[in-house]
């Protein structure tokens, strides 16, 4: 398995997210899940579930190719 490349700096806005957004310690320490939670809170029902499914698939793909979701660039997406 390849090493995941982490972003060099914290993306704008992550420092404003609550550190206890999910109340699940393993996920609260991960800024990618905190960001996803902040995004998903604006949706309900089927829309929220669909976006959550897409986010999980994106995170899984990023892990498979060894790039951190917040460090992905256009060439990763084009792949």
Biopython code that builds the backbone (N, CA, C, O; Angstrom):
import numpy as np
from Bio.PDB.StructureBuilder import StructureBuilder

atoms = [
    (1, "UNK", "N", (0.843, -1.179, 0.000)),
    (1, "UNK", "CA", (0.000, 0.000, 0.000)),
    (1, "UNK", "C", (0.886, 1.240, 0.000)),
    (1, "UNK", "O", (1.915, 1.273, 0.676)),
    (2, "UNK", "N", (0.490, 2.253, -0.753)),
    (2, "UNK", "CA", (1.297, 3.459, -0.860)),
    (2, "UNK", "C", (1.009, 4.409, 0.292)),
    (2, "UNK", "O", (-0.057, 4.372, 0.907)),
    (3, "UNK", "N", (1.978, 5.250, 0.561)),
    (3, "UNK", "CA", (1.842, 6.262, 1.611)),
    (3, "UNK", "C", (0.925, 7.375, 1.109)),
    (3, "UNK", "O", (1.070, 7.839, -0.022)),
    (4, "UNK", "N", (-0.007, 7.797, 1.938)),
    (4, "UNK", "CA", (-0.932, 8.860, 1.559)),
    (4, "UNK", "C", (-0.257, 10.202, 1.729)),
    (4, "UNK", "O", (0.289, 10.502, 2.791)),
    (5, "UNK", "N", (-0.295, 11.015, 0.678)),
    (5, "UNK", "CA", (0.273, 12.350, 0.709)),
    (5, "UNK", "C", (-0.685, 13.280, 1.441)),
    (5, "UNK", "O", (-1.839, 13.423, 1.037)),
    (6, "UNK", "N", (-0.225, 13.903, 2.495)),
    (6, "UNK", "CA", (-1.046, 14.817, 3.281)),
    (6, "UNK", "C", (-0.844, 16.239, 2.785)),
    (6, "UNK", "O", (0.222, 16.564, 2.263)),
    (7, "UNK", "N", (-1.864, 17.103, 2.943)),
    (7, "UNK", "CA", (-1.711, 18.495, 2.523)),
    (7, "UNK", "C", (-0.621, 19.183, 3.337)),
    (7, "UNK", "O", (-0.422, 18.865, 4.510)),
    (8, "UNK", "N", (0.079, 20.120, 2.717)),
    (8, "UNK", "CA", (1.151, 20.841, 3.388)),
    (8, "UNK", "C", (0.630, 21.823, 4.432)),
    (8, "UNK", "O", (1.296, 22.073, 5.436)),
    (9, "UNK", "N", (-0.541, 22.374, 4.204)),
    (9, "UNK", "CA", (-1.119, 23.319, 5.148)),
    (9, "UNK", "C", (-2.595, 22.994, 5.342)),
    (9, "UNK", "O", (-3.187, 22.236, 4.575)),
    (10, "UNK", "N", (-3.167, 23.574, 6.368)),
    (10, "UNK", "CA", (-4.579, 23.351, 6.651)),
    (10, "UNK", "C", (-5.420, 24.171, 5.682)),
    (10, "UNK", "O", (-5.231, 25.383, 5.583)),
    (11, "UNK", "N", (-6.351, 23.534, 4.960)),
    (11, "UNK", "CA", (-7.217, 24.282, 4.048)),
    (11, "UNK", "C", (-8.025, 25.336, 4.794)),
    (11, "UNK", "O", (-8.402, 25.144, 5.950)),
    (12, "UNK", "N", (-8.281, 26.438, 4.127)),
    (12, "UNK", "CA", (-9.026, 27.548, 4.715)),
    (12, "UNK", "C", (-10.373, 27.057, 5.228)),
    (12, "UNK", "O", (-11.081, 26.327, 4.534)),
    (13, "UNK", "N", (-10.717, 27.450, 6.421)),
    (13, "UNK", "CA", (-12.006, 27.117, 6.997)),
    (13, "UNK", "C", (-11.974, 25.947, 7.961)),
    (13, "UNK", "O", (-12.833, 25.862, 8.839)),
    (14, "UNK", "N", (-11.017, 25.045, 7.830)),
    (14, "UNK", "CA", (-10.976, 23.893, 8.728)),
    (14, "UNK", "C", (-10.719, 24.311, 10.168)),
    (14, "UNK", "O", (-11.191, 23.660, 11.100)),
    (15, "UNK", "N", (-9.973, 25.393, 10.352)),
    (15, "UNK", "CA", (-9.680, 25.840, 11.706)),
    (15, "UNK", "C", (-10.925, 26.386, 12.404)),
    (15, "UNK", "O", (-10.930, 26.542, 13.625)),
    (16, "UNK", "N", (-11.985, 26.679, 11.635)),
    (16, "UNK", "CA", (-13.228, 27.186, 12.230)),
    (16, "UNK", "C", (-14.200, 26.082, 12.592)),
    (16, "UNK", "O", (-15.191, 26.342, 13.275)),
    (17, "UNK", "N", (-13.945, 24.855, 12.154)),
    (17, "UNK", "CA", (-14.838, 23.738, 12.467)),
    (17, "UNK", "C", (-14.671, 23.303, 13.909)),
    (17, "UNK", "O", (-13.565, 23.334, 14.449)),
    (18, "UNK", "N", (-15.742, 22.908, 14.520)),
    (18, "UNK", "CA", (-15.693, 22.370, 15.872)),
    (18, "UNK", "C", (-14.839, 21.120, 15.892)),
    (18, "UNK", "O", (-14.880, 20.325, 14.952)),
    (19, "UNK", "N", (-14.065, 20.935, 16.953)),
    (19, "UNK", "CA", (-13.247, 19.730, 17.063)),
    (19, "UNK", "C", (-14.062, 18.550, 17.560)),
    (19, "UNK", "O", (-13.550, 17.433, 17.629)),
    (20, "UNK", "N", (-15.315, 18.776, 17.905)),
    (20, "UNK", "CA", (-16.181, 17.693, 18.381)),
    (20, "UNK", "C", (-17.446, 17.618, 17.536)),
    (20, "UNK", "O", (-18.536, 17.384, 18.058)),
    (21, "UNK", "N", (-17.297, 17.816, 16.245)),
    (21, "UNK", "CA", (-18.450, 17.879, 15.351)),
    (21, "UNK", "C", (-19.232, 16.572, 15.295)),
    (21, "UNK", "O", (-20.459, 16.594, 15.195)),
    (22, "UNK", "N", (-18.546, 15.443, 15.358)),
    (22, "UNK", "CA", (-19.210, 14.154, 15.205)),
    (22, "UNK", "C", (-19.403, 13.424, 16.535)),
    (22, "UNK", "O", (-20.207, 12.497, 16.631)),
    (23, "UNK", "N", (-18.670, 13.845, 17.544)),
    (23, "UNK", "CA", (-18.654, 13.202, 18.858)),
    (23, "UNK", "C", (-18.211, 11.733, 18.732)),
    (23, "UNK", "O", (-18.660, 10.871, 19.486)),
    (24, "UNK", "N", (-17.345, 11.477, 17.788)),
    (24, "UNK", "CA", (-16.709, 10.177, 17.601)),
    (24, "UNK", "C", (-15.210, 10.474, 17.543)),
    (24, "UNK", "O", (-14.717, 10.927, 16.510)),
    (25, "UNK", "N", (-14.474, 10.226, 18.635)),
    (25, "UNK", "CA", (-13.074, 10.660, 18.716)),
    (25, "UNK", "C", (-12.217, 10.306, 17.504)),
    (25, "UNK", "O", (-11.410, 11.126, 17.067)),
    (26, "UNK", "N", (-12.377, 9.089, 16.946)),
    (26, "UNK", "CA", (-11.545, 8.711, 15.794)),
    (26, "UNK", "C", (-11.818, 9.598, 14.582)),
    (26, "UNK", "O", (-10.904, 9.889, 13.811)),
    (27, "UNK", "N", (-13.053, 10.026, 14.411)),
    (27, "UNK", "CA", (-13.400, 10.857, 13.255)),
    (27, "UNK", "C", (-13.206, 12.333, 13.536)),
    (27, "UNK", "O", (-12.866, 13.093, 12.629)),
    (28, "UNK", "N", (-13.417, 12.760, 14.786)),
    (28, "UNK", "CA", (-13.265, 14.174, 15.123)),
    (28, "UNK", "C", (-11.842, 14.662, 14.918)),
    (28, "UNK", "O", (-11.631, 15.838, 14.621)),
    (29, "UNK", "N", (-10.855, 13.774, 15.073)),
    (29, "UNK", "CA", (-9.463, 14.170, 14.897)),
    (29, "UNK", "C", (-9.078, 14.248, 13.422)),
    (29, "UNK", "O", (-8.004, 14.752, 13.095)),
    (30, "UNK", "N", (-9.929, 13.761, 12.532)),
    (30, "UNK", "CA", (-9.644, 13.761, 11.098)),
    (30, "UNK", "C", (-10.355, 14.939, 10.436)),
    (30, "UNK", "O", (-11.584, 14.955, 10.364)),
    (31, "UNK", "N", (-9.596, 15.927, 9.951)),
    (31, "UNK", "CA", (-10.227, 17.109, 9.360)),
    (31, "UNK", "C", (-11.077, 16.806, 8.126)),
    (31, "UNK", "O", (-12.011, 17.551, 7.828)),
    (32, "UNK", "N", (-10.770, 15.728, 7.403)),
    (32, "UNK", "CA", (-11.579, 15.424, 6.221)),
    (32, "UNK", "C", (-13.005, 15.060, 6.608)),
    (32, "UNK", "O", (-13.953, 15.472, 5.941)),
    (33, "UNK", "N", (-13.164, 14.283, 7.688)),
    (33, "UNK", "CA", (-14.513, 13.925, 8.130)),
    (33, "UNK", "C", (-15.212, 15.100, 8.794)),
    (33, "UNK", "O", (-16.432, 15.228, 8.690)),
    (34, "UNK", "N", (-14.458, 15.966, 9.479)),
    (34, "UNK", "CA", (-15.068, 17.163, 10.061)),
    (34, "UNK", "C", (-15.595, 18.074, 8.957)),
    (34, "UNK", "O", (-16.673, 18.653, 9.087)),
    (35, "UNK", "N", (-14.840, 18.200, 7.877)),
    (35, "UNK", "CA", (-15.269, 19.012, 6.742)),
    (35, "UNK", "C", (-16.500, 18.406, 6.071)),
    (35, "UNK", "O", (-17.439, 19.123, 5.725)),
    (36, "UNK", "N", (-16.495, 17.090, 5.890)),
    (36, "UNK", "CA", (-17.650, 16.412, 5.293)),
    (36, "UNK", "C", (-18.895, 16.626, 6.148)),
    (36, "UNK", "O", (-19.980, 16.870, 5.621)),
    (37, "UNK", "N", (-18.736, 16.533, 7.465)),
    (37, "UNK", "CA", (-19.872, 16.738, 8.371)),
    (37, "UNK", "C", (-20.412, 18.151, 8.253)),
    (37, "UNK", "O", (-21.625, 18.354, 8.213)),
    (38, "UNK", "N", (-19.515, 19.131, 8.195)),
    (38, "UNK", "CA", (-19.948, 20.521, 8.062)),
    (38, "UNK", "C", (-20.725, 20.725, 6.759)),
    (38, "UNK", "O", (-21.690, 21.488, 6.725)),
    (39, "UNK", "N", (-20.310, 20.053, 5.700)),
    (39, "UNK", "CA", (-21.014, 20.138, 4.418)),
    (39, "UNK", "C", (-22.378, 19.458, 4.491)),
    (39, "UNK", "O", (-23.383, 20.019, 4.052)),
    (40, "UNK", "N", (-22.409, 18.247, 5.047)),
    (40, "UNK", "CA", (-23.630, 17.444, 5.060)),
    (40, "UNK", "C", (-24.724, 18.012, 5.956)),
    (40, "UNK", "O", (-25.903, 17.725, 5.748)),
    (41, "UNK", "N", (-24.354, 18.803, 6.935)),
    (41, "UNK", "CA", (-25.345, 19.331, 7.869)),
    (41, "UNK", "C", (-26.385, 20.212, 7.143)),
    (41, "UNK", "O", (-27.476, 20.436, 7.667)),
    (42, "UNK", "N", (-26.058, 20.696, 5.974)),
    (42, "UNK", "CA", (-26.969, 21.545, 5.216)),
    (42, "UNK", "C", (-27.999, 20.778, 4.394)),
    (42, "UNK", "O", (-28.813, 21.387, 3.699)),
    (43, "UNK", "N", (-27.972, 19.456, 4.466)),
    (43, "UNK", "CA", (-28.876, 18.630, 3.664)),
    (43, "UNK", "C", (-29.628, 17.648, 4.554)),
    (43, "UNK", "O", (-29.233, 17.399, 5.694)),
    (44, "UNK", "N", (-30.717, 17.094, 4.020)),
    (44, "UNK", "CA", (-31.498, 16.114, 4.772)),
    (44, "UNK", "C", (-31.857, 14.932, 3.881)),
    (44, "UNK", "O", (-31.741, 14.987, 2.657)),
    (45, "UNK", "N", (-32.294, 13.870, 4.532)),
    (45, "UNK", "CA", (-32.880, 12.725, 3.839)),
    (45, "UNK", "C", (-32.015, 12.115, 2.760)),
    (45, "UNK", "O", (-30.817, 11.899, 2.940)),
    (46, "UNK", "N", (-32.661, 11.840, 1.615)),
    (46, "UNK", "CA", (-31.998, 11.166, 0.498)),
    (46, "UNK", "C", (-30.812, 11.967, -0.033)),
    (46, "UNK", "O", (-29.801, 11.388, -0.429)),
    (47, "UNK", "N", (-30.929, 13.280, -0.043)),
    (47, "UNK", "CA", (-29.832, 14.114, -0.550)),
    (47, "UNK", "C", (-28.601, 13.949, 0.321)),
    (47, "UNK", "O", (-27.494, 13.784, -0.192)),
    (48, "UNK", "N", (-28.784, 13.991, 1.643)),
    (48, "UNK", "CA", (-27.654, 13.818, 2.562)),
    (48, "UNK", "C", (-27.025, 12.437, 2.385)),
    (48, "UNK", "O", (-25.801, 12.312, 2.340)),
    (49, "UNK", "N", (-27.855, 11.410, 2.286)),
    (49, "UNK", "CA", (-27.328, 10.055, 2.121)),
    (49, "UNK", "C", (-26.559, 9.919, 0.796)),
    (49, "UNK", "O", (-25.513, 9.273, 0.746)),
    (50, "UNK", "N", (-27.076, 10.521, -0.251)),
    (50, "UNK", "CA", (-26.402, 10.444, -1.549)),
    (50, "UNK", "C", (-25.050, 11.154, -1.507)),
    (50, "UNK", "O", (-24.050, 10.618, -1.984)),
    (51, "UNK", "N", (-25.020, 12.360, -0.935)),
    (51, "UNK", "CA", (-23.748, 13.077, -0.811)),
    (51, "UNK", "C", (-22.777, 12.308, 0.079)),
    (51, "UNK", "O", (-21.588, 12.235, -0.233)),
    (52, "UNK", "N", (-23.260, 11.732, 1.184)),
    (52, "UNK", "CA", (-22.400, 10.972, 2.081)),
    (52, "UNK", "C", (-21.803, 9.773, 1.350)),
    (52, "UNK", "O", (-20.623, 9.466, 1.517)),
    (53, "UNK", "N", (-22.606, 9.102, 0.550)),
    (53, "UNK", "CA", (-22.120, 7.976, -0.236)),
    (53, "UNK", "C", (-21.031, 8.420, -1.212)),
    (53, "UNK", "O", (-20.019, 7.737, -1.366)),
    (54, "UNK", "N", (-21.236, 9.548, -1.861)),
    (54, "UNK", "CA", (-20.231, 10.087, -2.786)),
    (54, "UNK", "C", (-18.936, 10.434, -2.060)),
    (54, "UNK", "O", (-17.845, 10.150, -2.555)),
    (55, "UNK", "N", (-19.057, 11.047, -0.891)),
    (55, "UNK", "CA", (-17.877, 11.426, -0.114)),
    (55, "UNK", "C", (-17.107, 10.179, 0.318)),
    (55, "UNK", "O", (-15.880, 10.143, 0.222)),
    (56, "UNK", "N", (-17.817, 9.161, 0.791)),
    (56, "UNK", "CA", (-17.154, 7.914, 1.192)),
    (56, "UNK", "C", (-16.424, 7.289, 0.004)),
    (56, "UNK", "O", (-15.298, 6.813, 0.146)),
    (57, "UNK", "N", (-17.060, 7.291, -1.161)),
    (57, "UNK", "CA", (-16.424, 6.730, -2.360)),
    (57, "UNK", "C", (-15.172, 7.533, -2.731)),
    (57, "UNK", "O", (-14.154, 6.949, -3.104)),
    (58, "UNK", "N", (-15.238, 8.846, -2.633)),
    (58, "UNK", "CA", (-14.092, 9.713, -2.938)),
    (58, "UNK", "C", (-12.946, 9.429, -1.966)),
    (58, "UNK", "O", (-11.799, 9.278, -2.389)),
    (59, "UNK", "N", (-13.246, 9.356, -0.674)),
    (59, "UNK", "CA", (-12.216, 9.077, 0.324)),
    (59, "UNK", "C", (-11.590, 7.709, 0.082)),
    (59, "UNK", "O", (-10.375, 7.556, 0.207)),
    (60, "UNK", "N", (-12.399, 6.720, -0.260)),
    (60, "UNK", "CA", (-11.881, 5.371, -0.530)),
    (60, "UNK", "C", (-10.983, 5.379, -1.763)),
    (60, "UNK", "O", (-9.934, 4.735, -1.766)),
    (61, "UNK", "N", (-11.381, 6.096, -2.800)),
    (61, "UNK", "CA", (-10.573, 6.178, -4.017)),
    (61, "UNK", "C", (-9.246, 6.862, -3.700)),
    (61, "UNK", "O", (-8.187, 6.402, -4.127)),
    (62, "UNK", "N", (-9.309, 7.955, -2.955)),
    (62, "UNK", "CA", (-8.079, 8.670, -2.588)),
    (62, "UNK", "C", (-7.131, 7.766, -1.810)),
    (62, "UNK", "O", (-5.923, 7.774, -2.047)),
    (63, "UNK", "N", (-7.677, 6.989, -0.884)),
    (63, "UNK", "CA", (-6.838, 6.067, -0.119)),
    (63, "UNK", "C", (-6.220, 5.009, -1.033)),
    (63, "UNK", "O", (-5.053, 4.650, -0.872)),
    (64, "UNK", "N", (-6.994, 4.517, -1.984)),
    (64, "UNK", "CA", (-6.507, 3.480, -2.898)),
    (64, "UNK", "C", (-5.352, 3.972, -3.768)),
    (64, "UNK", "O", (-4.448, 3.201, -4.090)),
    (65, "UNK", "N", (-5.377, 5.249, -4.151)),
    (65, "UNK", "CA", (-4.307, 5.780, -5.004)),
    (65, "UNK", "C", (-3.229, 6.496, -4.199)),
    (65, "UNK", "O", (-2.239, 6.958, -4.766)),
    (66, "UNK", "N", (-3.412, 6.593, -2.875)),
    (66, "UNK", "CA", (-2.379, 7.153, -2.018)),
    (66, "UNK", "C", (-2.315, 8.652, -1.952)),
    (66, "UNK", "O", (-1.238, 9.218, -1.762)),
    (67, "UNK", "N", (-3.440, 9.306, -2.104)),
    (67, "UNK", "CA", (-3.471, 10.766, -1.979)),
    (67, "UNK", "C", (-4.505, 11.143, -0.907)),
    (67, "UNK", "O", (-5.600, 10.584, -0.862)),
    (68, "UNK", "N", (-4.141, 12.084, -0.064)),
    (68, "UNK", "CA", (-5.071, 12.552, 0.967)),
    (68, "UNK", "C", (-6.189, 13.333, 0.279)),
    (68, "UNK", "O", (-5.913, 14.108, -0.636)),
    (69, "UNK", "N", (-7.445, 13.148, 0.696)),
    (69, "UNK", "CA", (-8.557, 13.836, 0.030)),
    (69, "UNK", "C", (-8.417, 15.354, -0.038)),
    (69, "UNK", "O", (-8.871, 15.975, -0.999)),
    (70, "UNK", "N", (-7.794, 15.954, 0.972)),
    (70, "UNK", "CA", (-7.629, 17.410, 0.962)),
    (70, "UNK", "C", (-6.394, 17.858, 0.199)),
    (70, "UNK", "O", (-6.185, 19.057, 0.015)),
    (71, "UNK", "N", (-5.569, 16.912, -0.250)),
    (71, "UNK", "CA", (-4.384, 17.243, -1.035)),
    (71, "UNK", "C", (-4.577, 16.925, -2.512)),
    (71, "UNK", "O", (-3.703, 17.216, -3.329)),
    (72, "UNK", "N", (-5.705, 16.335, -2.858)),
    (72, "UNK", "CA", (-5.960, 15.963, -4.259)),
    (72, "UNK", "C", (-5.983, 17.200, -5.145)),
    (72, "UNK", "O", (-6.519, 18.246, -4.779)),
    (73, "UNK", "N", (-5.394, 17.049, -6.303)),
    (73, "UNK", "CA", (-5.355, 18.137, -7.280)),
    (73, "UNK", "C", (-6.051, 17.686, -8.556)),
    (73, "UNK", "O", (-6.496, 16.543, -8.664)),
    (74, "UNK", "N", (-6.138, 18.581, -9.504)),
    (74, "UNK", "CA", (-6.867, 18.319, -10.738)),
    (74, "UNK", "C", (-6.391, 17.050, -11.442)),
    (74, "UNK", "O", (-7.211, 16.279, -11.942)),
    (75, "UNK", "N", (-5.092, 16.824, -11.488)),
    (75, "UNK", "CA", (-4.575, 15.637, -12.189)),
    (75, "UNK", "C", (-5.011, 14.344, -11.488)),
    (75, "UNK", "O", (-5.136, 13.308, -12.140)),
    (76, "UNK", "N", (-5.245, 14.391, -10.169)),
    (76, "UNK", "CA", (-5.765, 13.223, -9.477)),
    (76, "UNK", "C", (-7.202, 12.958, -9.908)),
    (76, "UNK", "O", (-7.584, 11.816, -10.163)),
    (77, "UNK", "N", (-7.982, 14.010, -9.985)),
    (77, "UNK", "CA", (-9.397, 13.884, -10.369)),
    (77, "UNK", "C", (-9.496, 13.405, -11.812)),
    (77, "UNK", "O", (-10.335, 12.558, -12.121)),
    (78, "UNK", "N", (-8.673, 13.918, -12.682)),
    (78, "UNK", "CA", (-8.693, 13.527, -14.097)),
    (78, "UNK", "C", (-8.346, 12.057, -14.272)),
    (78, "UNK", "O", (-8.766, 11.427, -15.243)),
    (79, "UNK", "N", (-7.589, 11.516, -13.343)),
    (79, "UNK", "CA", (-7.201, 10.115, -13.392)),
    (79, "UNK", "C", (-8.421, 9.244, -13.292)),
    (79, "UNK", "O", (-8.307, 8.018, -13.315)),
]
sb = StructureBuilder()
sb.init_structure("model")
sb.init_model(0)
sb.init_chain("A")
sb.init_seg("    ")
for serial, (resi, resn, name, xyz) in enumerate(atoms, 1):
    if name == "N":
        sb.init_residue(resn, " ", resi, " ")
    sb.init_atom(name, np.array(xyz, "f"), 0.0, 1.0, " ", f" {name:<3s}", serial, name[0])
structure = sb.get_structure()
